């Protein structure tokens, strides 16, 4: 059997150490990428759970960098309208779509509505999430388990699936996972499980789409102060939320949003299948 050889991607060349750039073929590109009108100018971003918290911060930062925004949210119309108002203040368009992303038909509808509004999707941010605190696995009902997976994981799968016909070379998919995917959570067993599934989904989808030129990455926030936190935990826990992180505090949504921006732009053109960890300094080796 003939020995396989690696595909040549550049001409053979040799230099004396340490070498000169100008004698390389091709010459390494080292000039900074210039974004004169914003890093996402002319792009369209669909963000699930974009009405508040991390999703809102991402929507506003993307709009500031030139993107038009589509936001899919569950029920908090007041927050969604305020986010839309702030997006428009940056001179960008914003479409709101209310409904349950835990329903496959609605995920399909969200994609159709986004395409109707903007004719394309350049960046897909799967971010919607819900959780309920449970002291024991015995306290987690099948209904809760199903609801958690439908909203936190199935919605990511369905939204991505129906977006695929519209995602072209250069598109970016960014999934929100969590520090709990790496170290677990004794009171959020079902939630942490969905976040672990998102990590595997991100890595698998990245490998599947790499030859199409579509990058897939994730962000794994640590303790971030969002409405989901204040509505899920008891007052005492809320008052101490984030104090056990190495930085001894919870992060703010606008401290997480730059991770999404990095993964959405050509700044991360050589990155796919990876997870960023804005978590206050916790080392999770993921």
TACORVEN-V842877 format. One record per residue. N is the residue number from 1. RES is the residue in three letters. SS is DSSP state (h for helix, s for strand, l for the rest). PHI is phi in whole degrees, -180 to 180 (NA if undefined). NEAR is the number of other C-alpha atoms within 10 Angstrom. Layout:
BEGIN
n/res/ss/phi/near
N/RES/SS/PHI/NEAR
N/RES/SS/PHI/NEAR
END
This chain:
BEGIN
n/res/ss/phi/near
1/UNK/l/NA/3
2/UNK/l/-69/4
3/UNK/l/-67/4
4/UNK/l/-72/6
5/UNK/l/-121/6
6/UNK/l/-70/5
7/UNK/l/-66/6
8/UNK/l/-78/7
9/UNK/l/-111/6
10/UNK/l/-159/9
11/UNK/l/-63/9
12/UNK/l/-64/8
13/UNK/l/-160/8
14/UNK/l/-150/9
15/UNK/l/-141/9
16/UNK/l/-80/6
17/UNK/l/-63/6
18/UNK/l/-91/6
19/UNK/l/92/10
20/UNK/l/-122/10
21/UNK/h/-58/11
22/UNK/h/-66/9
23/UNK/h/-97/11
24/UNK/l/-89/15
25/UNK/l/-130/11
26/UNK/l/-78/10
27/UNK/l/-70/10
28/UNK/l/-56/9
29/UNK/l/-86/8
30/UNK/l/-121/6
31/UNK/l/-70/6
32/UNK/l/-59/7
33/UNK/l/-72/10
34/UNK/l/-100/8
35/UNK/l/-119/11
36/UNK/l/-63/7
37/UNK/l/-118/10
38/UNK/l/112/14
39/UNK/l/-67/22
40/UNK/l/-122/23
41/UNK/l/-58/17
42/UNK/l/83/14
43/UNK/l/-90/21
44/UNK/s/-121/27
45/UNK/s/-120/29
46/UNK/s/-101/30
47/UNK/s/-125/24
48/UNK/s/-86/28
49/UNK/l/66/26
50/UNK/l/-91/29
51/UNK/l/-78/29
52/UNK/l/-155/21
53/UNK/h/60/21
54/UNK/h/-61/25
55/UNK/h/-60/29
56/UNK/h/-65/26
57/UNK/h/-60/22
58/UNK/h/-67/27
59/UNK/h/-59/33
60/UNK/h/-69/24
61/UNK/h/-67/20
62/UNK/h/-62/29
63/UNK/h/-64/28
64/UNK/h/-59/21
65/UNK/l/-92/20
66/UNK/l/105/21
67/UNK/l/-91/28
68/UNK/s/-84/26
69/UNK/s/-123/29
70/UNK/s/-118/28
71/UNK/s/-121/25
72/UNK/s/-104/28
73/UNK/s/-142/25
74/UNK/l/-81/19
75/UNK/l/-150/14
76/UNK/l/-83/12
77/UNK/h/-64/14
78/UNK/h/-61/11
79/UNK/h/-64/16
80/UNK/h/-62/24
81/UNK/h/-65/15
82/UNK/h/-67/14
83/UNK/h/-63/23
84/UNK/h/-59/24
85/UNK/h/-58/14
86/UNK/h/-72/18
87/UNK/h/-63/24
88/UNK/h/-62/17
89/UNK/h/-63/13
90/UNK/l/-86/17
91/UNK/l/84/13
92/UNK/l/-112/22
93/UNK/l/-88/19
94/UNK/s/-146/24
95/UNK/s/-111/18
96/UNK/s/-108/20
97/UNK/s/-135/21
98/UNK/s/-92/17
99/UNK/l/154/14
100/UNK/l/-88/17
101/UNK/l/-72/28
102/UNK/l/-76/23
103/UNK/l/-110/15
104/UNK/h/-58/18
105/UNK/h/-60/12
106/UNK/h/-68/19
107/UNK/h/-59/25
108/UNK/h/-63/18
109/UNK/h/-65/16
110/UNK/h/-60/26
111/UNK/h/-64/25
112/UNK/h/-60/15
113/UNK/h/-68/15
114/UNK/h/-65/23
115/UNK/h/-65/17
116/UNK/h/-61/10
117/UNK/h/-78/15
118/UNK/h/-126/17
119/UNK/l/69/11
120/UNK/l/-165/20
121/UNK/l/-136/24
122/UNK/l/-102/22
123/UNK/s/-133/27
124/UNK/s/-112/24
125/UNK/s/-111/27
126/UNK/s/-88/27
127/UNK/l/-134/25
128/UNK/l/-60/24
129/UNK/l/-159/24
130/UNK/l/-136/15
131/UNK/l/-154/22
132/UNK/l/-132/18
133/UNK/l/-79/17
134/UNK/l/-139/15
135/UNK/l/-74/11
136/UNK/l/-143/11
137/UNK/h/-60/12
138/UNK/h/-68/7
139/UNK/h/-86/10
140/UNK/l/-88/17
141/UNK/l/-76/11
142/UNK/h/-62/9
143/UNK/h/-62/8
144/UNK/h/-66/15
145/UNK/h/-59/17
146/UNK/h/-63/15
147/UNK/h/-62/18
148/UNK/h/-63/22
149/UNK/h/-70/22
150/UNK/h/-62/22
151/UNK/h/-76/22
152/UNK/h/-86/28
153/UNK/h/-120/27
154/UNK/h/-59/22
155/UNK/h/-62/25
156/UNK/h/-64/28
157/UNK/h/-63/18
158/UNK/h/-66/20
159/UNK/h/-61/24
160/UNK/h/-64/20
161/UNK/h/-56/13
162/UNK/h/-79/17
163/UNK/h/-83/22
164/UNK/h/-53/12
165/UNK/h/-62/10
166/UNK/h/-109/14
167/UNK/l/-90/20
168/UNK/l/-101/14
169/UNK/l/-54/14
170/UNK/l/99/15
171/UNK/l/-70/21
172/UNK/s/-131/25
173/UNK/s/-112/25
174/UNK/s/-128/27
175/UNK/s/-107/26
176/UNK/s/-92/25
177/UNK/s/-103/30
178/UNK/s/-165/27
179/UNK/l/-58/23
180/UNK/h/-67/22
181/UNK/h/-67/21
182/UNK/h/-102/18
183/UNK/h/-117/15
184/UNK/l/76/17
185/UNK/l/-154/15
186/UNK/l/-64/14
187/UNK/l/-103/14
188/UNK/l/-129/18
189/UNK/h/-62/21
190/UNK/h/-69/24
191/UNK/h/-62/27
192/UNK/h/-60/24
193/UNK/h/-64/20
194/UNK/h/-65/23
195/UNK/h/-70/25
196/UNK/h/-66/21
197/UNK/h/-63/17
198/UNK/h/-66/25
199/UNK/h/-62/25
200/UNK/h/-64/12
201/UNK/h/-62/20
202/UNK/h/-61/26
203/UNK/h/-66/17
204/UNK/h/-68/13
205/UNK/h/-67/20
206/UNK/h/-58/22
207/UNK/h/-64/15
208/UNK/h/-71/13
209/UNK/h/-105/14
210/UNK/h/-59/14
211/UNK/h/-74/10
212/UNK/h/-88/13
213/UNK/l/78/15
214/UNK/l/-106/23
215/UNK/s/-92/29
216/UNK/s/-130/28
217/UNK/s/-138/26
218/UNK/s/-145/28
219/UNK/s/-125/24
220/UNK/s/-117/24
221/UNK/s/-65/23
222/UNK/l/-91/21
223/UNK/l/-71/23
224/UNK/s/-123/23
225/UNK/l/-78/18
226/UNK/l/-135/16
227/UNK/h/-58/11
228/UNK/h/-60/15
229/UNK/h/-70/18
230/UNK/h/-65/14
231/UNK/h/-93/12
232/UNK/h/-105/14
233/UNK/l/-109/15
234/UNK/l/-75/11
235/UNK/h/-51/11
236/UNK/h/-63/8
237/UNK/h/-65/13
238/UNK/h/-62/14
239/UNK/h/-68/11
240/UNK/h/-105/12
241/UNK/l/-57/20
242/UNK/l/90/20
243/UNK/l/-69/13
244/UNK/l/-93/13
245/UNK/l/-79/16
246/UNK/l/-54/12
247/UNK/l/-85/13
248/UNK/l/64/13
249/UNK/l/-159/16
250/UNK/l/-84/19
251/UNK/s/-84/21
252/UNK/l/-102/15
253/UNK/h/-53/20
254/UNK/h/-73/17
255/UNK/h/-88/15
256/UNK/h/-97/24
257/UNK/h/-54/22
258/UNK/h/-60/16
259/UNK/h/-65/20
260/UNK/h/-67/25
261/UNK/h/-61/21
262/UNK/h/-57/14
263/UNK/h/-73/26
264/UNK/h/-84/28
265/UNK/l/-109/16
266/UNK/h/-70/17
267/UNK/h/-59/13
268/UNK/h/-113/14
269/UNK/l/-62/15
270/UNK/l/-108/8
271/UNK/l/-123/14
272/UNK/l/-155/23
273/UNK/l/76/19
274/UNK/l/-114/17
275/UNK/s/-129/24
276/UNK/s/-94/19
277/UNK/l/-126/21
278/UNK/l/-79/21
279/UNK/l/-131/24
280/UNK/l/80/19
281/UNK/l/101/12
282/UNK/l/-75/15
283/UNK/l/-90/12
284/UNK/l/-119/12
285/UNK/l/52/7
286/UNK/l/-121/13
END
